[in-house]
Amino acid sequence: MLSEALAGTAPPSSCQLVEFEQAIVTSVEPGGRLLVVRGTAPSVRMEVLLSHRAYSDTPDWWGIEVVGALPGGVCLTETRHFEVAISLDGIEGQKGIEVIGASTTSRIELRPAQAS
């Protein structure tokens, strides 16, 4: 299995989990949800993205990581604000989602979507 093959590998050094300051879920039409995460990237060159974890069964809390990557490996010490978003279509846990940063996590309980 892919997850077993990846379990023994070292994480890439050009990417890392990044701290975040705020995580909110907003409704989008028609009937969808969007996770929006805001924070301060430790380098002005860092690209920040949200990456959901892969599961074989739906977990109680679906993990979504706040990941920073340094293209070219050059890290400038000036920080910058970031705001990134991801659609929650197909990546909602039984109870909700868990946003995962470098040393902080935030669980957001999701109510079932209202039928129209």
N, C-alpha and C positions, 0 to 999 in steps of 0.2 A: 504494500500500500504506500501511497505517496507520503502520508503523514508519518509512517514508520521510517521511511527513507530520510525524511527531513529532520526527524527527531535527534539524530546524532550529529548533525552538521552545526558548525558555528554560525552565529548570526553575521550578516554582512557588516563590515566596519564603516561603510559609507552611509548607513542608515541607523537611526536610533529613535527610541520613543521620546516624545517631546511633551513637556508640561503644557497644560491648558488651563484657562481661567474660567471658561463658561461653556456649557454644553446644553443646548435646548433642542426640543423637537417641535417642528412647526407642521401645520397641515398644508398640503398643496392639492390643487384640483387636478384631476378628479379623484378624490378619495385616497390620496397618497400621503406619506409623511417624509419629512426631510430632517436629518440631524445636522445642526449647525454648531460648529465648535470654534471658539475664539481663544486667542492667547498671544504670547510673545515668543517668537522664534529666537533661539540663542545666537543666530547668525543672520545677517542681512541677506546672505546668499542661500540660506536654507529653504528648500521647497518642502512645504508641509502638506500632507494628504491624510485621508482617513482610509484605513484598510481593515476590512472585516475579516474575522477569523473564519476558518472552514470547519464545519462539523458534519458528522455522518447522520446525526439525529438532531432535532431542534432542541437546544439547551433552554434552561430557565432564563438565563441572561446571555444574550448574544454579544460577544466581545467585539468591540470596534476600537482599533488602535490608532492613536495620533502619532504619525510617523514623520520624521524629518529626514531629508536626504540632501547631501551636499554634492551637487554636480561638479565633477573635477576634483573633489576632495579639498577645495580651498575654503577655509573657515575664517571669515572676517568677524571680529568681536562685536561689531555694532549690531544691536538687536533690531527686530522689526515686528510689527503687529501682523497677525494672520487671522483669517476667517475662512474656513473650509466647510464644505457640506457634502453629504452623501444621501442618496435616496435609501429609505429603509425597506423598499420593496423586496421581499424575500429574505430579509436578514433581521427579522424580529424574533426574539426568544419567547418562550411561553409566558414569562412575566414581563419582559422588556429587554432593554439593551444595557450594556456596561461599557462606558467610554474609558479607555485605558491610556494613561499618560505615563511619563517617566517614573513618577512616584505617587501619582494620584489616580484614583478611579472614581467614577461617578455612575451609579445605577439610576436609570430612568425607567420608571414603571410605565408601561403602555397599556392603555385600555383598548379593548377590541374596537376595531373601526365600526362606525355607525353605518347601518345599511341605508341606502337611499331609496 
